[in-house]
């Protein structure tokens, strides 16, 4: 085994991307790196021989030529369109074969790009691009209700949200740490020494009150910034 040095932020993001059954950083990174190699391919017209759209074979999605998506990241609006068999980002001359490449081009870190880019459906509704995926290719996560057994994929962010729910929707960081540790220990999941850093990162990347916000509005700073109180976003 080789050893590498990484920052606390990167370590937190690695564990935030953990899926069921993964208990080490090596297992998480192995899956993420292998997934990144499954790139989308241009859809080539039989009549002209030219690229006319984009196909993501992993998730069974065909993006037609001219298909447009958009998102907000760190207060900035971004738009991209399928053109000549690739994603083209407004204001950027480069081309991108996957949504993950597109997200990295605007500066994001580890994230689920499929749920952070959006499109307008035929009824004029805003939808995450992930809704276009073949349901058979997407690993499901069962909704967790109080008193029910946890099954399927449970992420760190789910444990943080469940902790705040059990704490009445608002609590100080120290109580959130303790509750997350209790939830994970009770379910037989890992509780690493960096648990506090991971929990803080999960709160920050899912809160529009934070500079690290990645697009999922789950949490809010309660009270004055720096006091350590967090709350669930009202749905």
N, C-alpha and C positions, 0 to 999 in steps of 0.2 A: 504494500500500500504506500502511495506517495502522500505527503502532507502539503497542503497549501494554506496560505494565510488570506483570510477574507475579512471584510469589515462587518460590524454588528448589523448594519442595515441589510447587507447582502445575505447574511446568515438568516435573518428574520424572513426575508423574502423567499429563501429556499424552503423553509419550514412552512411558510404560508401556502406554498404550492403543493404540499404533501397530499398524497392520495392514500386511501385505505391500504394497509399492508406494508407501507413504506416506513421503515424505522430508522434509516440512516440517511445522511446527506448524499452518500454515493448512490443509493437507490433512487432518490428524488431526482438528482441531476442526470442520472442515466436515462430515466424516462423522458425528461424534458429535452435532452439533447437528441435522443432518438426520434422523438416526435417532430423536432424542428427539421429533421432531414426528409420528412414526408412532405414535399412541396407540391403546390398546385401546379397544373400544367395548362398551357394555352389550348383553347378549343380551336382547331384548325378547320376552316371551311373546305369541303371537298371540291367545290366548284372553282374557288380562287386559289386555294393552297395557302391562304393568309390566316393569321390568327384572328379569331372573331369571338372572343369571350374567354373565360377562364374556368377550369374545372378543378375542384378540390376533391380528389379521389378518396382521401381518408374519411371525409364526412359526407360524401355523396352530394355535393352542392355544385351546380353549374351557374356561374355568374355571366349573364349575357353582356355583350358589348354595350357600353354606355351605362351599366348599372352603377348607381351612385350611393355612397355611404358617407356618414358624417359622425362627428363626436366632439366632445369638449374635453380638454386636458389642461390642467393648471390655468384655467380661465381663458384659454384660447380655443377658437373654433377651427376644426379641420374638416376638409372634404376630400374624398378620393373617388375615382371613377375607373371602371375597367376599360382599358383602351389597348388595342393591339395585343391582346393576350396577357396583360399584366395590370396590376394596380398602379394608377398614376395619382400622385398627391399634388393638390393645388400648390403652386409655388415651388415645386421640387421637380427637377428634370429627370430624376432617377425613376426606374421602374421596380416594382416589388411583386414577388410571386405569391406571397402569403400575407394574411392579415397580421401575423406576428411581426413580419418584416416591416409592414406598414406602421405598426405601433412603435417599433424601435426607432423608426425614422423621425418620429416626433418626440422622442426622448423618454418613453415609458420604460419601466423595468419589467420584472416578471408580472404578468397579468393574463387574464383570460380575454384575449382580444376579441373573441367571438361575441362576448357579452358587453363590450365597451364601444363597439362600432354599431351604428344604427342605420336603418333605411326607412323609407316611407312606403308602406304597402299599398295595394290597389284601392283600399278604403280610406287612404289618407292618414293612417295611423303610424306612429313611430314604433318601430320594432327593433330589438337587438338582432344583429345578423345571425346570431346563434340559433334563432328560431327557424332558420332555413335548413339546418342540418337534418340529416336522416336520423330519426330518433334511435335507430338500432345501433348507431355508431357512437352515441353519447352515453357515458356512464351516468346513471341516475343517482340522485341523492334523495332519500326519503325525508319528507318534512318531519321535523322533530316536535312532538307535543309533550307537554309535561305529563310524566307518568308512563310514557311509552318507551319501549326499548329502542335504542339507537341501532339503525341498520344502514347498510350501504356506505357511501363515502361521506365522511364527516371531516370538514376542514377546520383549521384553527379559527377562521372567522366565524364559523358556525358555533364553535364553543364559546367564543367571546360574546356573540349575540345571545346565546342561551344563558350565559352567566348574567348578563345585564337584565334579561327577562326575569330570571329568578330573583334578582336583587330589586325588582320593582321598576325597572326601566331607567334608573339613575343611580350612580354609585361612585365612590372615590376609587382611584386606581388600585389602592392596596386591597380593597374588598373585591375588585374585579379579578386581580391576580389570584387571590385565595379561592374564589369561586371557580375560576377556570381550572386551577390545579385540582380542586375537588371533583369537578366534572370529568376531567381527563383521567384522573386516577381511578375513579369509580367505574369508568368504561374500559379500563385496561390500556389506555393510550399513554404515550410518552409524556413526561414532564421534565424537559431538559433544564439545565442551569440557566439558560437564556430565556426562560419562559416569560419573564417580565418584558424583555426587549421585543419578543415576538408579539405579545399582546398589545403593546403600545403601537407597534407597526401596523397591526391589523386595524386598530382604531383609527390611526392616522390616514391610511390609504383608502379608507372607506368613509372619510368625513370631509365635506366641503369646507370645514373650518380649518383644515390643515393644508399646508403647502405641498404635502406628499399625496394629496387626493388623486385617486386613479379613476374615479367615475361612478362607483357604487355608493349611493348615499344611504348608509346604514346608521352612522353614529354622528353625534353632535357634542361639542364641548359644552358642558353645563356650567353656568356661572362664568367667572372671569378666567381667561386663558392663563394657564400656569398653576391653577389651584388643584388640578388633578381630578376634577369631576367630569364624568362622561355620561351621556344618556343615549337612548335609542332614538332614532329619527322617527317622528310621528308619520305613520303610513296612512 
